[in-house]
Amino acid sequence: MIDDNKKNTGEEEYQLPEEEYESQSEQAGASEQAPETGGASSPSPLARFPILRNKRMMWILVVVVVVFFGFKFIGGSTNKTKANQTRAQASARTAQAKLAAQEQLASRLADLTQNAKTNEAGINALKGEMQNLRNTISQTHSSDEQLSESVQALANQVTDLTGDIKVKPKTKHVKKTKPKPVPLVYHLTAVVPGRAWIEDSKSQSMTVRVGDKVKDYGAVESINANRGMIATSSGKIIAYGVDDS
């Protein structure tokens, strides 16, 4: 019996909305019929929208609207969160890029500073070398001046010494008379027409032709092969010697 009562109660609860809907619709129909009979009043909003007369459907519509706006709100906040995250990531990347650029710039500045120091040290070294060269040149000039002074002093001493030396009187040299050279004597050793071989008193031989000059005899004017004689411009005759055959 109890089970049957429960089943009946459940069926009644399940059928309550329909009965409620039917009762409401009947009331709406009665109200609609009443105006038609009366002909004076207009239909109500519940009569126009029957779904509004069902409370359960009303609650379902309310829940759907709330869920829709809730999802929309959550989705909007999620999008905002993602946008904020994206902006944060972009800001972090920008900060990292700026930091890397600053570090790179600092490294370049350090390199430039080091190069500048190195160049400055090189310039200072060159300046030192130039100063050393100037000092060396100055010392060389002073040494040249001292040397010139020393040379001048030596020249003055030489001049003084030369003035102190007495000039010796010149001795007259008696010219000696040289003996007169003995004139050369030539004799004929061989002869052919137009050419002859002669020898002087110093046993020196030579070949002569017409026109040749012979020392102490003059030029050869003629050669006579048949007679064995040579005539010269001085008038002297060259012929065979005593021992010649």
C-alpha positions in Angstrom: 0.0 0.0 0.0 2.8 2.3 0.9 4.5 1.6 -2.5 1.3 2.3 -4.3 0.9 5.6 -2.5 4.5 6.6 -3.4 3.9 5.7 -7.0 0.7 7.7 -7.1 2.4 10.6 -5.4 5.2 10.5 -7.9 2.8 10.4 -10.8 0.9 13.2 -9.3 4.1 15.3 -8.8 5.2 14.5 -12.3 1.8 15.4 -13.7 1.5 18.5 -11.7 3.2 20.9 -14.2 0.9 19.6 -17.0 -2.2 19.9 -14.9 -0.9 23.3 -13.8 -0.3 24.2 -17.4 -3.7 22.9 -18.3 -5.4 24.8 -15.5 -3.6 27.9 -16.4 -4.5 27.5 -20.0 -8.1 26.8 -19.1 -8.1 30.0 -17.0 -6.5 31.9 -19.8 -9.1 30.5 -22.2 -11.9 31.4 -19.9 -10.5 34.9 -19.6 -10.2 35.1 -23.3 -13.7 33.9 -23.7 -14.9 36.4 -21.1 -13.6 39.4 -23.0 -15.1 38.1 -26.2 -18.4 37.8 -24.6 -18.1 41.1 -22.9 -16.2 42.7 -25.9 -14.5 45.4 -23.7 -11.1 44.1 -22.2 -7.8 43.3 -24.2 -5.9 40.0 -23.8 -3.2 39.8 -21.0 0.5 39.2 -21.6 0.2 35.7 -20.1 -2.4 35.0 -22.8 -0.1 36.2 -25.5 3.0 34.2 -24.2 1.7 30.9 -22.8 5.3 29.9 -21.9 5.4 32.6 -19.2 2.6 30.8 -17.3 4.9 27.8 -16.6 7.1 28.5 -13.6 9.5 25.7 -14.3 10.2 27.0 -17.8 10.7 30.4 -16.4 13.3 29.1 -14.0 15.0 27.2 -16.8 15.1 30.4 -18.9 16.6 32.3 -16.0 19.3 29.7 -15.5 20.1 29.6 -19.2 20.5 33.4 -19.2 22.6 33.4 -16.1 24.8 30.6 -17.5 25.2 32.5 -20.8 26.2 35.7 -19.2 28.5 33.8 -16.7 30.3 32.1 -19.5 30.6 35.4 -21.4 32.0 37.1 -18.3 34.4 34.2 -17.6 35.5 34.2 -21.3 36.0 38.0 -21.2 38.1 37.7 -18.1 40.0 34.8 -19.6 40.7 36.9 -22.7 41.8 39.8 -20.6 44.1 37.5 -18.6 45.6 36.1 -21.8 46.0 39.6 -23.1 47.7 40.7 -19.9 49.9 37.6 -20.0 50.8 38.4 -23.6 51.6 42.0 -22.7 53.7 40.9 -19.7 55.6 38.5 -22.0 56.1 41.2 -24.6 57.3 43.6 -21.8 59.7 40.9 -20.5 61.0 40.4 -24.0 61.4 44.1 -24.5 63.2 44.4 -21.2 65.5 41.5 -22.1 66.3 43.0 -25.5 67.0 46.4 -23.8 69.2 44.7 -21.2 71.1 42.7 -24.0 71.5 45.9 -26.0 72.8 47.8 -22.9 75.2 44.9 -22.2 76.5 44.9 -25.8 76.8 48.7 -25.7 78.7 48.5 -22.4 81.0 45.8 -23.9 81.7 48.0 -26.9 82.4 51.0 -24.7 84.8 48.9 -22.7 86.6 47.8 -25.8 86.8 51.4 -27.1 88.1 52.5 -23.7 90.8 49.7 -23.8 91.7 50.6 -27.4 92.0 54.3 -26.4 94.2 53.4 -23.5 96.4 51.3 -25.7 96.6 54.1 -28.3 97.5 56.6 -25.6 100.2 54.3 -24.3 101.6 54.0 -27.9 101.5 57.7 -28.4 103.3 58.3 -25.1 105.9 55.8 -26.1 106.4 57.6 -29.5 106.7 60.9 -27.7 109.3 59.4 -25.4 111.3 58.1 -28.4 111.0 61.5 -30.1 112.3 63.2 -27.0 115.2 60.8 -26.9 116.0 61.5 -30.5 116.0 65.2 -29.8 118.3 64.7 -26.8 120.6 62.7 -29.0 120.6 65.3 -31.7 121.4 68.0 -29.2 124.2 66.0 -27.8 125.5 65.4 -31.3 125.4 69.2 -32.0 127.2 69.9 -28.8 129.8 67.2 -29.6 130.3 68.8 -33.1 130.7 72.2 -31.6 133.3 70.8 -29.1 135.1 69.0 -32.0 135.1 72.2 -34.0 136.6 74.1 -31.1 139.2 71.4 -30.6 140.1 71.5 -34.3 140.3 75.3 -34.2 142.5 75.1 -31.1 144.8 72.6 -32.8 145.0 74.8 -35.9 146.0 77.8 -33.8 148.6 75.7 -32.1 150.0 74.6 -35.4 150.0 78.2 -36.6 151.9 79.2 -33.4 154.4 76.4 -33.8 154.9 77.3 -37.5 155.6 80.9 -36.6 158.2 79.8 -34.0 160.1 77.7 -36.5 163.0 79.7 -38.0 163.2 79.7 -41.7 166.5 78.2 -42.8 168.5 80.2 -45.5 168.3 78.8 -48.9 171.6 77.3 -50.2 172.6 78.0 -53.7 172.9 74.9 -55.8 175.7 74.8 -58.3 174.5 73.4 -61.5 176.6 70.6 -62.8 177.3 70.5 -66.4 176.1 67.3 -67.9 178.3 65.6 -70.5 177.1 65.9 -74.0 175.5 62.7 -75.2 177.5 60.8 -77.8 175.6 60.9 -81.1 174.3 57.6 -82.3 176.0 55.9 -85.3 173.9 53.7 -87.5 175.1 51.1 -90.0 173.2 49.0 -92.5 172.5 45.4 -91.7 170.2 44.4 -94.6 168.5 46.1 -97.5 165.9 45.4 -100.1 164.3 47.8 -102.6 162.2 50.3 -100.6 163.2 48.9 -97.2 166.3 48.6 -95.0 167.3 47.3 -91.6 169.7 49.4 -89.6 171.4 49.1 -86.2 172.7 51.8 -83.9 175.8 51.9 -81.8 173.7 50.6 -78.8 172.9 47.5 -80.8 169.2 48.5 -81.2 167.8 47.4 -84.6 165.0 49.1 -86.5 163.4 49.0 -90.0 163.1 52.1 -92.1 161.4 53.2 -95.3 161.6 56.4 -97.3 160.2 59.2 -95.2 160.9 57.6 -91.8 162.8 59.7 -89.2 166.1 58.4 -87.7 167.4 60.0 -84.5 170.4 62.3 -85.1 170.1 61.6 -88.9 166.9 63.1 -89.9 164.4 61.7 -92.4 165.2 58.9 -94.8 165.3 60.3 -98.4 166.4 57.3 -100.4 167.3 53.7 -100.1 169.8 52.3 -102.7 169.7 48.5 -102.5 172.3 48.0 -105.2 174.9 50.2 -103.5 173.8 49.4 -99.9 173.3 53.0 -98.9 170.6 55.1 -97.2 170.6 58.9 -97.7 169.1 61.1 -95.0 168.0 64.7 -94.8 171.0 65.7 -92.5 173.3 64.6 -95.3 174.6 61.7 -93.4 174.8 58.3 -95.2 174.1 55.0 -93.5 176.0 52.1 -95.1 177.2 48.7 -94.1 179.6 48.6 -91.2 183.1 47.4 -91.2 182.2 43.9 -90.0 179.1 43.6 -92.2 179.4 41.5 -95.2 
